Amino acid sequence: MRGGILVMPDESEDMRKLLLIGCSVLLLGSLSLAKDKLVSQWNCGKPSEAHSIDVGDQANHTYAVTKTTCTASKGEVGGVKEKEGVGTQFSETMGDTTTWHGVFVVTAENGDKIHNTYASSGKGTLKDGQFQLGSNKWSMVGGTGKFATVKGEGSCTGKGNADGTATWDCEGVVNLAK
């Protein structure tokens, strides 16, 4: 009411307000879903623990559980450098091919941990029992401290070295949900 006269709101003004509210919601929503790109490289030694069992159904068919420590040569999550990772893995080897899945626990430079699950994508290759080439897909599924709610996914490509170690180049996206 203005001066005793009932005034109807202008429809275009209402539409502008509605549009402003809608855009604000979309903007805030997209900010909360922002994902950071992750590019890492891991240098992994020979397994510190390895237990292998011959399946017995055909030659060179084995199941194995291994634990391997890796050092990050590049990579950071949420502004914190990745430092060291420990992979605990189950592998099946048939002749000169292998498949695997496991858990990779990263210790960041600040001491917080990032938990990843991973599995081979396709078959990796072996030569004389040594890893040569392979790839995997990974998912970040949480962690401790700053990384308690981290989520992410990506892939890695690994190449075996002559001394039995391996180098993994990884890429993906990470979301540090709050």
N, C-alpha and C positions, 0 to 999 in steps of 0.2 A: 504494500500500500504506500502510495506517495501522495501526501496532501489530501488524504481522504478518498483518493481514487485508486481502485484496484488495478494494478499494472501486471500484465501477463509477462513472464520472462521471455526474452528473445530466444527462439529455438536455435539460432546459430551460435549464441553464447553458450548454451547448454552443450551443443555438439563440440565446441572448442574445449570445454572443460572435460568432457568425456574422452576426447581424443588425447588431451594432455595426461589424464590419469592412465589411459591405456598405454601410451608410449612410456610413461614412467615405470609401469609394472613390467613391460617388456625389457626395458633397459636394465632394471635391477635384476630381473631374472637372468638375463644373459651374462651379467657380471658375476653372478653367483655360480654360473656354469662354466666360467672361463677355464680353459685348459692350457697348460704350458707344454711346450714341446720338450721332449727329453731325448738327448743324444749322449750315449755312454759308450765307453770301451772298457772291457774287462780282460785282464791277463790272468789266466787261471793255471795254477800249477797242476802237477799230477795229483790224483786223489790221495788224501792222507789216510783214508780208510776205504777198503774195497773188499766186498764179499761177493764171490761169484759162484753160481751153482750150474752145473751142466744139466740141461733138461733131460737129455737121454733119448729123445725121439729121432734126432738126426745129428749128424756131425756139425760142430761149431754152433750149436744152439744153446745159449746161456741166458740166465737171469742174473742181474747184479744190482747191488746197492752200494753206492759210493758217496763219499763226502769230500768235497773239494773247496779249497779256499782260493778266492780271486781278489785281485787288487784293481781298483778303478784307476785308469790313466786319464779319463775325462768323464764328466757328467755331474750334474747337480739337480736336486729336486727342491723346489721352493726356495732357491737361493742358497741351499746348503750342499756342499760337495759330497758326493758319494766317496767312501773311503775303501771299505773292504766288504766282501760278500762271501757267504758260505752256502754252497749248494749241496743239498742232500737229494740224491737222485736214484730212481729205479730205472734200469735199462734192460731191454731185451735185444740180444744180438743174434742174428742169423747169418752166418757166413761173413760177408763183408758189408753188411748193412746193420743199422741199429736204430731203435726208437727209444724214447725216454720221456719221463715226466718227473717233476720234483718241486721242491720249495727252495727259494733263494732268499736268504735273509741278509739284507744290506745294513751295514753300520755306517751311518753318515758321520761327517767330520765333527758334528756336535754331540755324538754318542747315541742319538736316537736311532731306532731301527725301522726298516721298511720291509714288509713281508710280501714276497712275490710267489705266485705259482707259475709253473711253466710246463710246456709239453712240446715235443718235437712236432714240426710241421713237415710231414713226409719222412723219408728215411735218410739218416745220416750215413756217410760212407766211412769205411775203415780200410786200412792197409796194414797187413801183418799185425792185426789186433789193435792198431793205433788209430785214434780218431783223425779223420782227414778234413771232412766238410759236413756241415749240417746247419739247420735253422730251427728256430722255435718261436712260439708265440707265448707271451707272458701277460700276467695280470697282477697289478698291485692291489693287494686286498686289505691293507691296513698297516699298522706298526705301533710304535711307541712315541710319546712326546708329541712333537710337532706333526708327526706322521700318523697319529692315531686314526685319523679318518681318511687318509689318502686313498685314492682310487686311480687306476690308470691301466693302460693296455698298450701293447706294441709287439715288436718282433726283434729277434737277434739272428745274426748270421755268424757262424763260428768256423774257424779254420785251425786245424791242427798244425803244430810246429814240430820240427824234426826231433826235439828233445822230449816229446811227449806232453808238452803243455799246449794250451789252446788260447786263442784270442777271439773274443766275441765283440762284435759291433752291434749296438742296439739302438733302436729308435722307437718312439711312441709318444703318447700324450698322457699327462698327469693332471689330476684335479685334487687340490688340497681343500676339500670341503671343510667349512667352518662349523 
